[in-house]
Amino acid sequence: MRFDGLYLAGLGSWLPPATTTAEAVRSGQCSAETARKSEMESVLVAPEGIAPPEMAARAARVALERSGVARGDIAVLLHATLFHQGYDLWSPAAYVQRAAVGGTCPAIEVRQVSNGGMAALDLAASYLLADPARQAALITAADRFDGPDFDRWHSDPGTAYADGGTAMVLSSVGGFARLRSLAVVGGPELEGMHRAGAAFGEVEMSTRQLVDLDAHKRSYVAEAGMSQTLAAILDGQREALKRALSDAELELSDVDRLVLPHFGRRRLVSNYLRHMDVPLERTTWDFDSKIGHLGAGDHIVSLEHLVRTGGLRPGQTCLLMGVGAGFSWSSAVIELIEKPEWAD
């Protein structure tokens, strides 16, 4: 969808200290083989006692302050999540609202896994356009990948999972960057890839086992076939990219920078760069490889990094590309209008 009159007014993040991959290998947390596959330099690991909604609230306060948007002008809060937020049968979005915004606007959790931040941006844009009186939306994303049922290094080999919170303020009034286009495409025929080999039922619900996404994928591909699976994944990705670029009236070669999911290098090259014919240098890999996969928050933090460090200059465009289990794919084109005051 093409957008006219929607802007990024603020970006923010709360990021914990990093644990280097070398440290993780020495301590036995990460195998040497896994480290070689991902080529990640480090991964962010939150200290004990800080839950994802609090990370999101801290990031939200930064984004709101940078945006200059009054808290009373936030028309909706969308909190994107992938993993456990701290409690069952509880609303983490409401916590973020109480801790960072206040007011009576709707606070909604978006469960679109790794594509959650992009899905939240799509929903926020539509929400603002539906009523001219709505001036701004707050998008947050936060996760913490630890506990007995998730191994940040091995539960999804090739991707190292990181802790942290990110936030974005989308405005219909003004901002430092313009949202030119956004497309989200679904492919539900692939939803079994992240559950194959495991049954629904009370036992699965009551007995939390270590997440092993690689085992699910192998089980799914054994039944569906590798070529058919890869073709479906590429078709969805290409369709989202085609729509976003067409609506922004750009070719891929026109885009100055790309923000991709924080996958390991091998997965990043095979899933994106090789068939798109894009060099690694046009992405934010140097930054991403020190962060790890933040779940739904990769795109916000990498865009914040580009803006803050001057990696994206006024007049330049940035393509955000996302993917989430289910499957869903997304692409968005952002144009930087001016350098914000909080940039270096």
Secondary structure, DSSP 4 states (H G I P E B T S, - for coil): -B-SS-EEEEEEEE---EEEHHHHHHHTSS-HHHHHHH--SEEE-PPTT--HHHHHHHHHHHHHHHHT--GGGEEEEEEE-SS--SSSS--HHHHHIIIII-SSS-EEEE--GGGHHHHHHHHHHHHHHT-TT--EEEEEEEE---STT--TTTSSTT--B--EEEEEEEESS--SEEEEEEEEEE-GGGGGGGTTT---SHHHHHS-----HHHHHHHHHHHH-HHHHHHHHHHHHHHHHHHHHHHHT--GGG--EEE-----HHHHIIIIIHHHT--GGGTTHHHHTTT-B-GGGHHHHHHHHHHHHTSS-TT-EEEEEEEETTTEEEEEEEEE-S--TT--
